[in-house]
Amino acid sequence: MAIEARIRELGSRHQNIDRAIQDEMKHPASDDLRVAELKRKKLKLKEQIEGLRARAH
C-alpha cells in the first residue's frame, strides 16, 4: 500500500509541475530556463512513477 501512496504523491507533484509549465508558457516573455528546469523535474517524476509501478506489479 505504501507504494501506491508514493505513486499518488509523485503523480500530484507531476500535475503541479505541469500546471506551472503551462502557466509559465502563457506569458509572452516566459523564462526558457525555468521551463526547461520544470520539464526536467517533470520527466524525473514520471520515471520514478513508472519505476514504482513496475515494482508494484
Distance bins in CASP14 RR format, pairs under 12 A and 6 or more apart:
PFRMAT RR
TARGET T0000
AUTHOR 0000-0000-0000
RMODE 2
METHOD distances of the structure
MODEL  1
1 7 0 0 0 0 0 1 0 0 0 0 0
1 8 0 0 0 0 0 1 0 0 0 0 0
1 56 0 0 0 0 0 1 0 0 0 0 0
2 8 0 0 0 0 0 1 0 0 0 0 0
2 9 0 0 0 0 0 1 0 0 0 0 0
2 52 0 0 0 0 1 0 0 0 0 0 0
2 55 0 0 0 0 0 1 0 0 0 0 0
2 56 0 0 0 0 0 1 0 0 0 0 0
3 9 0 0 0 0 0 1 0 0 0 0 0
3 10 0 0 0 0 0 1 0 0 0 0 0
3 48 0 0 0 0 0 1 0 0 0 0 0
3 49 0 0 0 0 0 1 0 0 0 0 0
3 51 0 0 0 0 1 0 0 0 0 0 0
3 52 1 0 1 0 0 0 0 0 0 0 0
3 53 0 0 0 0 1 0 0 0 0 0 0
3 54 0 0 0 0 0 1 0 0 0 0 0
3 55 1 0 0 1 0 0 0 0 0 0 0
3 56 1 0 1 0 0 0 0 0 0 0 0
3 57 0 0 0 0 1 0 0 0 0 0 0
4 10 0 0 0 0 0 1 0 0 0 0 0
4 11 0 0 0 0 0 1 0 0 0 0 0
4 49 0 0 0 0 0 1 0 0 0 0 0
4 52 0 0 0 0 1 0 0 0 0 0 0
4 53 0 0 0 0 1 0 0 0 0 0 0
4 55 0 0 0 0 0 1 0 0 0 0 0
4 56 1 0 0 1 0 0 0 0 0 0 0
4 57 0 0 0 0 0 1 0 0 0 0 0
5 11 0 0 0 0 0 1 0 0 0 0 0
5 12 0 0 0 0 0 1 0 0 0 0 0
5 52 0 0 0 0 0 1 0 0 0 0 0
5 56 0 0 0 0 0 1 0 0 0 0 0
6 12 0 0 0 0 0 1 0 0 0 0 0
6 13 0 0 0 0 0 1 0 0 0 0 0
6 45 0 0 0 0 0 1 0 0 0 0 0
6 48 0 0 0 0 1 0 0 0 0 0 0
6 49 0 0 0 0 1 0 0 0 0 0 0
6 51 0 0 0 0 0 1 0 0 0 0 0
6 52 1 0 0 1 0 0 0 0 0 0 0
6 53 0 0 0 0 0 1 0 0 0 0 0
6 55 0 0 0 0 0 1 0 0 0 0 0
6 56 0 0 0 0 1 0 0 0 0 0 0
7 13 0 0 0 0 0 1 0 0 0 0 0
7 14 0 0 0 0 0 1 0 0 0 0 0
7 45 0 0 0 0 0 1 0 0 0 0 0
7 46 0 0 0 0 0 1 0 0 0 0 0
7 48 0 0 0 0 1 0 0 0 0 0 0
7 49 1 0 1 0 0 0 0 0 0 0 0
7 50 0 0 0 0 1 0 0 0 0 0 0
7 51 0 0 0 0 1 0 0 0 0 0 0
7 52 1 0 1 0 0 0 0 0 0 0 0
7 53 1 0 0 1 0 0 0 0 0 0 0
7 54 0 0 0 0 0 1 0 0 0 0 0
7 55 0 0 0 0 0 1 0 0 0 0 0
7 56 1 0 0 1 0 0 0 0 0 0 0
7 57 0 0 0 0 0 1 0 0 0 0 0
8 14 0 0 0 0 0 1 0 0 0 0 0
8 15 0 0 0 0 0 1 0 0 0 0 0
8 49 0 0 0 0 1 0 0 0 0 0 0
8 52 0 0 0 0 0 1 0 0 0 0 0
8 53 0 0 0 0 0 1 0 0 0 0 0
8 56 0 0 0 0 0 1 0 0 0 0 0
9 15 0 0 0 0 0 1 0 0 0 0 0
9 16 0 0 0 0 0 1 0 0 0 0 0
9 45 0 0 0 0 1 0 0 0 0 0 0
9 48 0 0 0 0 0 1 0 0 0 0 0
9 49 0 0 0 0 1 0 0 0 0 0 0
9 52 0 0 0 0 0 1 0 0 0 0 0
10 16 0 0 0 0 0 1 0 0 0 0 0
10 17 0 0 0 0 0 1 0 0 0 0 0
10 41 0 0 0 0 0 1 0 0 0 0 0
10 42 0 0 0 0 0 1 0 0 0 0 0
10 44 0 0 0 0 1 0 0 0 0 0 0
10 45 1 0 1 0 0 0 0 0 0 0 0
10 46 0 0 0 0 1 0 0 0 0 0 0
10 47 0 0 0 0 1 0 0 0 0 0 0
10 48 1 0 1 0 0 0 0 0 0 0 0
10 49 1 0 1 0 0 0 0 0 0 0 0
10 50 0 0 0 0 1 0 0 0 0 0 0
10 51 0 0 0 0 0 1 0 0 0 0 0
10 52 1 0 0 1 0 0 0 0 0 0 0
10 53 0 0 0 0 0 1 0 0 0 0 0
11 17 0 0 0 0 1 0 0 0 0 0 0
11 18 0 0 0 0 1 0 0 0 0 0 0
11 42 0 0 0 0 0 1 0 0 0 0 0
11 45 1 0 0 1 0 0 0 0 0 0 0
11 46 0 0 0 0 1 0 0 0 0 0 0
11 48 0 0 0 0 1 0 0 0 0 0 0
11 49 1 0 0 1 0 0 0 0 0 0 0
11 50 0 0 0 0 0 1 0 0 0 0 0
11 52 0 0 0 0 0 1 0 0 0 0 0
11 53 0 0 0 0 0 1 0 0 0 0 0
12 18 0 0 0 0 0 1 0 0 0 0 0
12 19 0 0 0 0 0 1 0 0 0 0 0
12 45 0 0 0 0 1 0 0 0 0 0 0
12 49 0 0 0 0 0 1 0 0 0 0 0
13 19 0 0 0 0 0 1 0 0 0 0 0
13 20 0 0 0 0 0 1 0 0 0 0 0
13 38 0 0 0 0 0 1 0 0 0 0 0
13 41 0 0 0 0 1 0 0 0 0 0 0
13 42 0 0 0 0 1 0 0 0 0 0 0
13 44 0 0 0 0 0 1 0 0 0 0 0
13 45 1 0 1 0 0 0 0 0 0 0 0
13 46 0 0 0 0 0 1 0 0 0 0 0
13 48 0 0 0 0 1 0 0 0 0 0 0
13 49 0 0 0 0 1 0 0 0 0 0 0
14 20 0 0 0 0 0 1 0 0 0 0 0
14 21 0 0 0 0 0 1 0 0 0 0 0
14 38 0 0 0 0 0 1 0 0 0 0 0
14 39 0 0 0 0 0 1 0 0 0 0 0
14 41 0 0 0 0 1 0 0 0 0 0 0
14 42 1 0 1 0 0 0 0 0 0 0 0
14 43 0 0 0 0 1 0 0 0 0 0 0
14 44 0 0 0 0 1 0 0 0 0 0 0
14 45 1 0 1 0 0 0 0 0 0 0 0
14 46 1 0 0 1 0 0 0 0 0 0 0
14 47 0 0 0 0 0 1 0 0 0 0 0
14 48 0 0 0 0 1 0 0 0 0 0 0
14 49 1 0 0 1 0 0 0 0 0 0 0
14 50 0 0 0 0 0 1 0 0 0 0 0
15 21 0 0 0 0 0 1 0 0 0 0 0
15 22 0 0 0 0 0 1 0 0 0 0 0
15 42 0 0 0 0 1 0 0 0 0 0 0
15 45 0 0 0 0 1 0 0 0 0 0 0
15 46 0 0 0 0 0 1 0 0 0 0 0
15 49 0 0 0 0 0 1 0 0 0 0 0
16 22 0 0 0 0 0 1 0 0 0 0 0
16 23 0 0 0 0 0 1 0 0 0 0 0
16 38 0 0 0 0 1 0 0 0 0 0 0
16 41 0 0 0 0 0 1 0 0 0 0 0
16 42 0 0 0 0 1 0 0 0 0 0 0
16 45 0 0 0 0 1 0 0 0 0 0 0
17 23 0 0 0 0 0 1 0 0 0 0 0
17 24 0 0 0 0 0 1 0 0 0 0 0
17 34 0 0 0 0 0 1 0 0 0 0 0
17 35 0 0 0 0 0 1 0 0 0 0 0
17 37 0 0 0 0 1 0 0 0 0 0 0
17 38 1 0 1 0 0 0 0 0 0 0 0
17 39 0 0 0 0 1 0 0 0 0 0 0
17 40 0 0 0 0 1 0 0 0 0 0 0
17 41 1 0 1 0 0 0 0 0 0 0 0
17 42 1 0 1 0 0 0 0 0 0 0 0
17 43 0 0 0 0 1 0 0 0 0 0 0
17 44 0 0 0 0 1 0 0 0 0 0 0
17 45 1 0 0 1 0 0 0 0 0 0 0
17 46 0 0 0 0 1 0 0 0 0 0 0
18 24 0 0 0 0 0 1 0 0 0 0 0
18 25 0 0 0 0 0 1 0 0 0 0 0
18 35 0 0 0 0 0 1 0 0 0 0 0
18 38 0 0 0 0 1 0 0 0 0 0 0
18 39 0 0 0 0 1 0 0 0 0 0 0
18 41 0 0 0 0 0 1 0 0 0 0 0
18 42 1 0 0 1 0 0 0 0 0 0 0
18 43 0 0 0 0 0 1 0 0 0 0 0
18 45 0 0 0 0 1 0 0 0 0 0 0
18 46 0 0 0 0 0 1 0 0 0 0 0
19 25 0 0 0 0 0 1 0 0 0 0 0
19 26 0 0 0 0 0 1 0 0 0 0 0
19 38 0 0 0 0 1 0 0 0 0 0 0
19 42 0 0 0 0 0 1 0 0 0 0 0
20 26 0 0 0 0 0 1 0 0 0 0 0
20 27 0 0 0 0 0 1 0 0 0 0 0
20 30 0 0 0 0 0 1 0 0 0 0 0
20 31 0 0 0 0 0 1 0 0 0 0 0
20 34 0 0 0 0 1 0 0 0 0 0 0
20 35 0 0 0 0 1 0 0 0 0 0 0
20 37 0 0 0 0 0 1 0 0 0 0 0
20 38 1 0 1 0 0 0 0 0 0 0 0
20 39 0 0 0 0 0 1 0 0 0 0 0
20 41 0 0 0 0 1 0 0 0 0 0 0
20 42 0 0 0 0 1 0 0 0 0 0 0
21 27 0 0 0 0 0 1 0 0 0 0 0
21 30 0 0 0 0 1 0 0 0 0 0 0
21 31 0 0 0 0 0 1 0 0 0 0 0
21 32 0 0 0 0 0 1 0 0 0 0 0
21 34 0 0 0 0 1 0 0 0 0 0 0
21 35 1 0 1 0 0 0 0 0 0 0 0
21 36 0 0 0 0 1 0 0 0 0 0 0
21 37 0 0 0 0 1 0 0 0 0 0 0
21 38 1 0 1 0 0 0 0 0 0 0 0
21 39 1 0 0 1 0 0 0 0 0 0 0
21 40 0 0 0 0 0 1 0 0 0 0 0
21 41 0 0 0 0 1 0 0 0 0 0 0
21 42 1 0 0 1 0 0 0 0 0 0 0
21 43 0 0 0 0 0 1 0 0 0 0 0
22 30 0 0 0 0 0 1 0 0 0 0 0
22 35 0 0 0 0 1 0 0 0 0 0 0
22 38 0 0 0 0 1 0 0 0 0 0 0
22 39 0 0 0 0 0 1 0 0 0 0 0
22 42 0 0 0 0 0 1 0 0 0 0 0
23 30 0 0 0 0 1 0 0 0 0 0 0
23 31 0 0 0 0 0 1 0 0 0 0 0
23 34 0 0 0 0 0 1 0 0 0 0 0
23 35 0 0 0 0 0 1 0 0 0 0 0
23 38 0 0 0 0 1 0 0 0 0 0 0
24 30 1 0 1 0 0 0 0 0 0 0 0
24 31 1 0 0 1 0 0 0 0 0 0 0
24 32 0 0 0 0 1 0 0 0 0 0 0
24 33 0 0 0 0 0 1 0 0 0 0 0
24 34 1 0 1 0 0 0 0 0 0 0 0
24 35 1 0 1 0 0 0 0 0 0 0 0
24 36 0 0 0 0 0 1 0 0 0 0 0
24 37 0 0 0 0 0 1 0 0 0 0 0
24 38 1 0 0 1 0 0 0 0 0 0 0
24 39 0 0 0 0 0 1 0 0 0 0 0
25 31 0 0 0 0 1 0 0 0 0 0 0
25 32 0 0 0 0 1 0 0 0 0 0 0
25 34 0 0 0 0 1 0 0 0 0 0 0
25 35 1 0 0 1 0 0 0 0 0 0 0
25 36 0 0 0 0 0 1 0 0 0 0 0
25 38 0 0 0 0 1 0 0 0 0 0 0
25 39 0 0 0 0 0 1 0 0 0 0 0
26 35 0 0 0 0 0 1 0 0 0 0 0
27 34 0 0 0 0 0 1 0 0 0 0 0
27 35 0 0 0 0 0 1 0 0 0 0 0
29 35 0 0 0 0 0 1 0 0 0 0 0
30 36 0 0 0 0 0 1 0 0 0 0 0
30 38 0 0 0 0 0 1 0 0 0 0 0
31 37 0 0 0 0 1 0 0 0 0 0 0
31 38 0 0 0 0 1 0 0 0 0 0 0
32 38 0 0 0 0 0 1 0 0 0 0 0
32 39 0 0 0 0 0 1 0 0 0 0 0
33 39 0 0 0 0 0 1 0 0 0 0 0
33 40 0 0 0 0 0 1 0 0 0 0 0
34 40 0 0 0 0 0 1 0 0 0 0 0
34 41 0 0 0 0 0 1 0 0 0 0 0
35 41 0 0 0 0 0 1 0 0 0 0 0
35 42 0 0 0 0 0 1 0 0 0 0 0
36 42 0 0 0 0 0 1 0 0 0 0 0
36 43 0 0 0 0 0 1 0 0 0 0 0
37 43 0 0 0 0 0 1 0 0 0 0 0
37 44 0 0 0 0 0 1 0 0 0 0 0
38 44 0 0 0 0 0 1 0 0 0 0 0
38 45 0 0 0 0 0 1 0 0 0 0 0
39 45 0 0 0 0 0 1 0 0 0 0 0
39 46 0 0 0 0 0 1 0 0 0 0 0
40 46 0 0 0 0 0 1 0 0 0 0 0
40 47 0 0 0 0 0 1 0 0 0 0 0
41 47 0 0 0 0 0 1 0 0 0 0 0
41 48 0 0 0 0 0 1 0 0 0 0 0
42 48 0 0 0 0 0 1 0 0 0 0 0
42 49 0 0 0 0 0 1 0 0 0 0 0
43 49 0 0 0 0 0 1 0 0 0 0 0
43 50 0 0 0 0 0 1 0 0 0 0 0
44 50 0 0 0 0 0 1 0 0 0 0 0
44 51 0 0 0 0 0 1 0 0 0 0 0
45 51 0 0 0 0 0 1 0 0 0 0 0
45 52 0 0 0 0 0 1 0 0 0 0 0
46 52 0 0 0 0 0 1 0 0 0 0 0
46 53 0 0 0 0 0 1 0 0 0 0 0
47 53 0 0 0 0 0 1 0 0 0 0 0
47 54 0 0 0 0 0 1 0 0 0 0 0
48 54 0 0 0 0 0 1 0 0 0 0 0
48 55 0 0 0 0 0 1 0 0 0 0 0
49 55 0 0 0 0 0 1 0 0 0 0 0
49 56 0 0 0 0 0 1 0 0 0 0 0
50 56 0 0 0 0 0 1 0 0 0 0 0
50 57 0 0 0 0 0 1 0 0 0 0 0
51 57 0 0 0 0 0 1 0 0 0 0 0
END
